[in-house]
Amino acid sequence: EEIVKLVPETIARKNMLFPVAREGNTQKVAMGDPANIFSIDDLRITTNLEIIPLLADEEKIFSYIDKYYSNNPNRFKKNDDIKKQDYIKAHQCGFLYGGCEN
């Protein structure tokens, strides 16, 4: 939940990206075009974090944006039993090219 809140929905949709994980001052982001320096700079300025772009399937990025942003008001519940690491791993396994990172 915290990871998604770092990236505004408008930026996620405009730049076709989705936050995957945050480690310290670094934000990993799934992108359809990880070579798009304009999108990376836009996100870096918005979040004030260093951005690590990761190649991901565009259709899956859009499905995650739809699932976790404003189109689904129940996307996070207070009693949600999904732990942060499970959330991150689901994203890494679910739509990043190359599969799960162990």
NORPEMO-V460427 format. One record per residue. N is the residue number from 1. RES is the residue in one letter. PHI is phi in whole degrees, -180 to 180 (999 if undefined). PSI is psi in whole degrees, -180 to 180 (NA if undefined). D_CENTER is the distance of its C-alpha to the mean C-alpha in Angstrom with 1 decimal. Layout:
# NORPEMO-V460427
<<N	RES	PHI	PSI	D_CENTER> <N	RES	PHI	PSI	D_CENTER>>
This chain:
# NORPEMO-V460427
<<1	E	999	-47	10.4> <2	E	-61	-39	10.7> <3	I	-63	-45	7.2> <4	V	-65	-36	6.3> <5	K	-65	-24	9.7> <6	L	-68	-28	9.2> <7	V	-112	115	7.7> <8	P	-61	145	10.4> <9	E	-57	-40	10.3> <10	T	-60	-40	12.8> <11	I	-71	-40	10.9> <12	A	-60	-46	7.9> <13	R	-71	-46	10.9> <14	K	-61	-39	13.2> <15	N	-103	5	11.3> <16	M	50	63	9.7> <17	L	-143	161	6.2> <18	F	-146	132	2.6> <19	P	-67	137	1.7> <20	V	-110	-50	4.0> <21	A	-157	153	7.2> <22	R	-126	132	9.6> <23	E	-132	107	13.1> <24	G	62	-119	15.7> <25	N	-99	20	15.3> <26	T	-122	135	12.5> <27	Q	-118	121	8.8> <28	K	-89	135	7.3> <29	V	-134	129	5.0> <30	A	-79	131	5.6> <31	M	-137	148	8.3> <32	G	-71	-31	11.4> <33	D	-134	84	13.5> <34	P	-69	-6	12.5> <35	A	-91	-1	16.1> <36	N	-77	94	15.6> <37	I	-67	-25	16.6> <38	F	-68	-42	16.8> <39	S	-66	-42	13.2> <40	I	-64	-45	12.5> <41	D	-64	-42	15.4> <42	D	-58	-45	14.4> <43	L	-70	-40	11.2> <44	R	-61	-43	13.3> <45	I	-67	-41	16.0> <46	T	-67	-43	14.1> <47	T	-94	-17	12.5> <48	N	60	34	15.5> <49	L	-126	156	13.5> <50	E	-74	140	13.9> <51	I	-111	131	11.1> <52	I	-112	107	10.9> <53	P	-80	140	9.9> <54	L	-126	134	9.8> <55	L	-69	133	11.4> <56	A	-146	161	10.3> <57	D	-69	127	12.3> <58	E	-61	-42	12.0> <59	E	-62	-40	13.4> <60	K	-71	-35	11.0> <61	I	-60	-48	8.0> <62	F	-61	-39	10.4> <63	S	-66	-37	11.4> <64	Y	-70	-38	8.1> <65	I	-60	-47	8.2> <66	D	-62	-38	11.8> <67	K	-73	-41	11.6> <68	Y	-102	-7	9.5> <69	Y	-106	-159	10.8> <70	S	-60	-20	14.5> <71	N	-69	-13	15.8> <72	N	-130	91	15.9> <73	P	-64	-17	17.6> <74	N	-101	22	17.9> <75	R	-61	-33	14.3> <76	F	-129	132	15.0> <77	K	-116	151	18.5> <78	K	-60	-34	20.4> <79	N	-97	21	21.8> <80	D	-64	127	18.8> <81	D	-93	8	19.7> <82	I	-79	122	16.3> <83	K	-82	159	16.0> <84	K	-54	-45	13.2> <85	Q	-66	-37	13.8> <86	D	-65	-39	14.1> <87	Y	-62	-47	10.7> <88	I	-64	-46	9.2> <89	K	-63	-38	11.8> <90	A	-61	-40	11.3> <91	H	-69	-42	7.9> <92	Q	-64	-41	9.8> <93	C	-81	-30	12.8> <94	G	-76	-36	11.7> <95	F	-146	0	10.5> <96	L	-82	136	10.5> <97	Y	-63	141	14.0> <98	G	100	-6	16.3> <99	G	76	-157	15.6> <100	C	-72	146	15.2> <101	E	-99	127	15.5> <102	N	-98	NA	18.5>>
